[in-house]
């Protein structure tokens, strides 16, 4: 039996979980749902004063990025989102930080893609 892989992006875990149940009904071999971020770290959960506090980078202050090194902070601060002067473009994946990875039997691959589209996912 041949298999095909699917990487689908969603805006919320609930969207991905609803698709997961439907893909399981289509005999999915394996399914995994993850949240991803383009910056390392877990984010900050405390407020820092920009004049007296120890601020690692602009991205730390504006986006809550918990960068692991000075170099990572510089790279993250170069993102248009850090300055607040731009939304970073009109990327169709923007706001879709939930990744559903599925391995499907080849004969139901197109059905699985339709299920993902109907639920608002992008693959």
PLY file of the C-alpha trace (Angstrom):
ply
format ascii 1.0
element vertex 123
property float x
property float y
property float z
element edge 122
property int vertex1
property int vertex2
end_header
0.00 0.00 0.00
1.49 3.34 -1.08
1.32 6.34 1.23
1.38 10.12 0.75
2.33 12.86 3.19
0.35 16.04 3.87
1.48 19.22 5.63
-1.51 21.45 6.37
-1.57 24.81 8.16
-4.42 26.06 10.36
-5.24 29.15 12.42
-6.33 27.29 15.56
-5.75 23.92 17.22
-9.50 23.30 17.16
-9.59 23.53 13.34
-6.75 21.01 13.09
-8.33 18.66 15.65
-11.62 18.60 13.73
-9.70 17.61 10.60
-7.73 15.02 12.56
-10.92 13.14 13.43
-12.03 13.13 9.79
-8.62 11.96 8.55
-8.64 9.15 11.10
-11.95 8.04 9.59
-10.18 7.93 6.21
-7.64 5.45 7.69
-4.75 7.84 8.30
-1.51 6.00 9.02
-0.17 8.77 11.29
-1.29 12.27 12.33
0.44 14.90 14.43
-0.56 18.46 15.36
2.08 21.00 16.41
2.35 24.74 17.01
5.42 26.38 15.50
7.12 29.76 15.64
9.85 31.32 13.55
11.68 32.57 16.65
13.42 30.39 19.24
12.30 30.31 22.86
8.96 30.25 24.62
8.29 33.99 24.73
8.45 36.31 27.68
5.81 36.56 30.37
7.06 39.58 32.29
7.05 43.31 31.59
10.38 45.04 31.09
11.04 48.74 31.28
12.90 49.75 28.09
15.13 52.28 29.85
16.04 50.52 33.10
15.36 46.89 32.23
17.65 44.36 30.64
16.14 44.15 27.17
17.71 41.50 24.94
16.52 42.92 21.63
13.82 44.95 19.93
12.01 41.68 19.16
12.01 40.90 22.88
10.22 44.18 23.64
7.75 44.29 20.76
6.97 40.65 20.00
7.77 38.92 23.29
10.44 36.81 21.61
12.63 35.02 24.13
15.77 34.86 22.02
18.59 32.51 22.96
21.53 34.69 21.91
22.46 38.21 20.83
22.70 37.04 17.21
19.20 35.55 17.32
17.92 38.82 18.83
19.43 40.84 15.99
17.92 38.52 13.40
14.49 38.62 15.04
14.60 42.43 15.34
15.16 42.66 11.56
11.66 41.25 11.00
9.10 43.89 9.91
6.80 42.78 12.73
9.32 43.94 15.37
9.16 47.62 14.40
5.39 47.81 14.12
5.82 49.78 10.90
4.66 46.90 8.68
2.62 43.74 8.91
5.29 41.90 6.95
3.30 41.56 3.73
0.26 39.63 2.70
1.63 36.11 3.09
-1.24 33.60 2.87
0.27 31.57 5.71
0.30 34.55 8.08
-1.56 33.69 11.28
-1.45 29.98 10.56
0.85 28.62 13.23
-0.73 25.19 13.65
0.78 22.41 11.55
-1.05 19.16 10.93
1.19 16.45 9.51
-0.53 13.35 8.16
0.46 10.17 6.36
-2.45 8.92 4.27
-3.06 5.91 2.03
-2.61 7.02 -1.58
-6.15 6.09 -2.60
-7.73 8.60 -0.16
-5.10 11.36 -0.52
-7.33 13.66 -2.63
-10.26 13.15 -0.26
-8.01 14.16 2.65
-6.96 17.34 0.83
-10.63 18.23 0.28
-11.36 17.73 4.00
-8.50 20.10 4.84
-9.70 22.78 2.41
-13.29 22.57 3.67
-12.05 23.14 7.24
-10.11 26.29 6.24
-6.68 24.71 6.11
-3.95 25.36 3.56
-1.64 22.63 2.30
0 1
1 2
2 3
3 4
4 5
5 6
6 7
7 8
8 9
9 10
10 11
11 12
12 13
13 14
14 15
15 16
16 17
17 18
18 19
19 20
20 21
21 22
22 23
23 24
24 25
25 26
26 27
27 28
28 29
29 30
30 31
31 32
32 33
33 34
34 35
35 36
36 37
37 38
38 39
39 40
40 41
41 42
42 43
43 44
44 45
45 46
46 47
47 48
48 49
49 50
50 51
51 52
52 53
53 54
54 55
55 56
56 57
57 58
58 59
59 60
60 61
61 62
62 63
63 64
64 65
65 66
66 67
67 68
68 69
69 70
70 71
71 72
72 73
73 74
74 75
75 76
76 77
77 78
78 79
79 80
80 81
81 82
82 83
83 84
84 85
85 86
86 87
87 88
88 89
89 90
90 91
91 92
92 93
93 94
94 95
95 96
96 97
97 98
98 99
99 100
100 101
101 102
102 103
103 104
104 105
105 106
106 107
107 108
108 109
109 110
110 111
111 112
112 113
113 114
114 115
115 116
116 117
117 118
118 119
119 120
120 121
121 122
